[in-house]
Structure formats: C-alpha cells, structure tokens
C-alpha cells in the first residue's frame, strides 16, 4: 500500500510532507522534534498533524500485517484465487477484511457444519437457487439412516442452517447491514427487574432510548458501565423489520415459491442467530471506540490546560495541607522547591490553638523570607485561608488556594518516597501543594494523570489508548515549555524528547556527581546519551547562565553556527544579537536560506533570539474566592461568585466556588450564545464569574450559570421544577433531563 498517498488524502496535505514525516519517524525522531526542528522537511506540519501521520501509519501497517495472515490462511486451505487475493489486498478497513475472510475463517462446530456432515449442502444449494420445484420430492432424496436424516423437516432444517451461514458470511450484505445498524440503530437501556434501588444512580437509564448515531460519548459510557455493573440491560439494534427487509432485498428473488419461502425462513434465522449478534457486537465495539476517543480527547485537553497553568516561579513558599482534627501540615520550601522546614499547627476545632498557630506562621514567614503561602483546597481549606489572612502578614505575601487533587496519590507513590524517604505521607502532600504553585507542570508530571481529577469516565475507556493520548499530552506540554536541566526532576526529564526513564535518571546521577551542567554539549558525557538522543533532546533542554548564551534558548545546537554567522555578519556577538532589537531587525533571513534551513526555521530562530527561553505559559494571577462563602450551606440562588474551572466535560464545565463541592455550569449556561463544545469558551484553571442557579444540599449538587442574565428564560418555560443531577461521574444527566423536557413539551 502506498501509505503516503492515502494518509495525505485523509489529512489533506501533500504526499511529500507525509513521506518526509514517515521517514523521520522511522529514523526514531519524536513528534515534538519533527514539528519544531524539521519544518523544511515536513512543510511545517504541526504536532497534531505529525501525530496523526504516526497513528494512521501504525493502523495501516497493522492492517497490512493482518492481510498477510489472512492470505496465508486461505492459501493454506487451497482456496486462494486471484479474485479473492485482489479483494483482500484492496480492503481498506479491518471490518471489510474480516468480512471477506469470514467464510474461510476456521470455525467451531456449527449447525451448518453438522448439516454438511449429513450431506445436505447440495439440497441447500438447490433451494438457494430459488427456482420453482417440487421441494418435498427433492428434499426426500436426502432422507436416509446413513445420513442420520430421518424426516423431511430435518432435511429442510439442515439446508436452512447452511443457507443461514452463507447469508451471514455475505460480505456485501454485512457491509449494508453495518450501515443500517449505524444509521438506524437505537440504544435501548432498561433496568434489570428488582435492581431499581441498587441502581438508583442510573435512574435516567431505567427506560431510555436514543439513536446510535447521535448518542454522545458520556451517555454511551454511562449505559455501558450500568450494564457492566449488572444494573442495566442494553440493546443496540435497528428495528428487526428494517433489517429483515434489507436482507430480503439483497437475497430473495422476485418470484414466490416454496424454495423462496425456505430461504425467507433461513434469512430470519440467520439474522436472529448469527448476523444480529455479530453486528451488535461490532457496533457496540465501534460506538465504544468513538465514545472512548471523545472522552480521551476531553481528558487530554483538560490535562494540557492544567499542565500549562501559570507558574508562580522561583519564590520562597509556605505550603499548608489543611485539616481539622489532625491539624494543618505546614512546610517551607526554597525558591527551587527544596524542602526547608516542617511542623503541624492546630488553628481549628477541636484543639483550637489559634494564637500558637499564628505565632508559628508569622515566625516562619520571617525566618524563611516567605513570599507566597499555598493552601490546599480540601477539607478546612477555606477556614485555613481565613485564618492565615487574619494574621496581618505583609501585603507582599501572596495567600492563595491550590487545587490538591492527586496530592495524596503522589505522597504515597514511589516517586515521593525517593524524594523524601524520611518524611511522613502528609508532609509530602504539603510539599506537593507548594510546588504546584511554583510550577504546576514540573509537579503534576509526577502523578498518574488519571488521579488529577480532570477526566470523564477515565476508568471505562480503553486504557492503552488513554495512556498513549495522555503521554502525548504531557510530552507536548513539557517540550513546549522547555526544561531547565539543572533543576528538573527525573520524572520531568523523562518526558523530554529523545530521553525516557533511563537517560533521565542518568542525567540526574551525572548532575549529582559532577555538579550543574555548564553547557548543552556536556550532556554528551552522560552515560548512554548518544548523538541521536542529544539531537532529539538538546533543543528542549535549557541551561541558565551557561557559557554559550544560546544554551538557555530553544535554538537547537545544530543551528548555533548559523546564528554565530548572523552575528558576525553584523559585526556583533550572539549575546549582542539577543539583546538588541535594532540588530535583529537588520537581519535579512533570505541570506541564510540553504538546502536544510528555510524561512520557517529562520523565523523560529529570530523569535527565540528576541525572547530566549521564553515560558509560553500565562503569567501568574492571584485569585480569591468570595469571603464568607465557605460551605454549600452558604450558597443562595442568584448569588454571583468568582470561581475556577476545575474540569470540562462534553456537557459543561465544573467550577470550584470555594465550598468544597464543585458546581456544574451546563453547556446551555456557558455563554449567552449557543455553545457546542465547552472548550470554545472555557479552559481548566480559568477564572470565571458564575451565578448560582440551584443548590441541592442533601445531594451536594450545585447548578451554576455563566450567562449575563441566567434567569431570563425561566418565565418562558413550564413552572414544573427541573431536577438536575450534578455529578462528576454521571453528570451527563443534566443534558438528558433537558432532552426529555424538550420531548415532553415539544420544544
């Protein structure tokens, strides 16, 4: 197969771009390296396009491997014809290939197999011709003790079993039936009788139907989970009449006679016993794959936004992991995140040693010259924030809440034990909270992304596909920002293009033995870090205060000579070039174009010289929750509050308003205009203003709106209250309720 032409057509790019990308991938180049440093070769394909080429290439190669196995199997059976070989080679999808292979696929003992053993295949062939005949007379010829066929009905039944299998293995019919299932199929969910109470969280699916082609990802995954947990019965088929009508159009002749009647009976049996279960399994797998892809896309985008959250930077930080009964765990960290001090304070009930705790905080702020205080947003978070703010610290000391999702996972991990073998779990958690404020990316890469709390049904989707997508997201974020090689953890270095766990550990070991790296070239002295790994990684690694000024930039070492020539041509140094707009403006890029370096790379170099090592993340901004609103009981309908987006799903966004329970802004309340995708208007970590629409204290559910006038539409609707389910796992039900209301009122 000519991969580059097919992929180019699908991605709407040039075959030469795809071919160059394929060659680079086969040589071991990474997606970040190709998209950043090989723009001339690929025609400036971006990361998404390069990754798409990589993934599609893998799929097509797997398809070709399967074709080889299929051809060998058919050939070994002595049944491979030129026509069949051509059909196999031209199959463009795995499902089409399997349809072609189905009649030749080794089978377990079936009804048709037994009928063939009884010598009934000639009768089946005669009936399948669908010509007028004396059917009883023909069938009686196959009745004999030797065949173990005792009656006329046994002979006809055996023939129908064979016909049913032929019909099921008809590749053309299967393709049309697959399309019917996808276009006209319906998901039908019913509660298993007697499990109504146990399955209450799936109440919206107790009697639910919707077209397969429009069912959103979160509902498909919710119904499948309910089925897996043995609470729901789930079907995914079109109307049987439609399926049988399709089969009759494809198989039956126009005339009606006894043979046609037998074929019609065989068609119904084939559908119910063979084709329907096969198609349903296939369609369920396909819709699951689609639902997985959407859920993974949402998760990946949320993770990317979280990883690229604004860093506070290198400042001395006090971090507090809040608590009531067990007290607040307090740590002090240096500007590079180094652990300096720990103690527990008890400012809340039941101990209420507030004065003592206040003196401790003030003393530590002064002793360690603390510039910011990070407080976890879990239990007692708002109360601890109020306590710290009441101490009258200098206004220059930032006091802010930090999302602590996954901090407990980190604190019990092998990574945390390696970093702090002598510290308690809770102390490690406090360290993680503080470091998250300083550099979210550097700290969050130490935690399994599934534990960070920004996914949707992450435990229900294909775990291998999820891991690959999340790894891609982390790699993209890490390499997009760049990594300071002298302070980066092993975990952060692992995600750098061309490295991985072994080389990351070797870099840390070398750094510990020989001190900080003074140049990128010194990386080549790291054990097992050869020229290829250096080529892939060097541009993404930064060395501040290095001997060569470009070592702190994203300019690749392979282009240092080119930059030095630019500087020499202007009678200046590289350092001068990096510090003078006037000098850079005098550079004529066309003078430096060569066979390997084009305008795209030269423009990148010029931009990097203007802002060497620039962090692409937004600048840190202080955020404050509404004072006096600390718990869900403080909320009132109509309140306008500041909040932070914590998670985005297909049906809306969850927002933290500082009451220990996130509220849901449904898709229909994200903006005054119609919004199809929540990512159009919000991102994870975004600061937003919301209006409280509903508060359900017993179920801990909060409905929020970002509309300018969220109550404007209420008078136009039914007075009957809408009970909205706001739940992170089953949260799609708000959309479902709205859909049912529209059906109920015809709007």
Secondary structure, DSSP 4 states (H G I P E B T S, - for coil): --HHHHHHHHHTS-HHHHHHHHHHHHTT--HHHHHHH-HHHHTS--HHHHHHHHHHHHHHHHHHHHHHHHHHHHHHTT---HHHHHHHHH--SHHHHHHHHGGGS-----HHHHHHHTT-HHHHHHHHTT----HHHHHHTT-BTTTTB-SHHHHHHHHHHHHHHHHHT-HHHHHHHHHHHHHH-EEEEEEPTT-TTTTGGGGGGTEEEEEGGG--HHHHHHHHHHHHTTSEEEEEE--HHHHHHHHHHHH--SS--HHHHHHHHHHHHHIIIIIHHHHHHHHHHHHHHHHHHHHHHHHHHHHHHHHTPPP--S--EEEEE--STT-EEEEEE-TT--EEEEEEE--STTT--HHHHHHHHHHHHHHTT--EEEEESSTTHHHHHHHHHTT---TTSEEEEE--TTHHHHHTSHHHHHH-TTS-HHHHHHHHHHHHHH-HHHHHTTS-GGGSS--SSTTTS-HHHHHHHHHHHHHHHHHHH-EETTT--HHHHHTSTT--HHHHHHHHHHHHHH-S---SGGGGGSTT--HHHHHHHGGGEE-TT-SSGGGGSS--GGGHHHHHHHHHHTT--HHHHHH-HHHHHT--GGGG--SS--HHHHHHHHHHHHTTT---SPPP----PPTT--SGGG--TT-EEEEEEEEEETTEEEEE-SSSS-EEEEGGGS-SS--SSGGGT--TT-EEEEEEEEEETTTTEEEEE-STTTTTTGGGS-SSPP-----TTTTTHHHHHHHHHHHHHT-
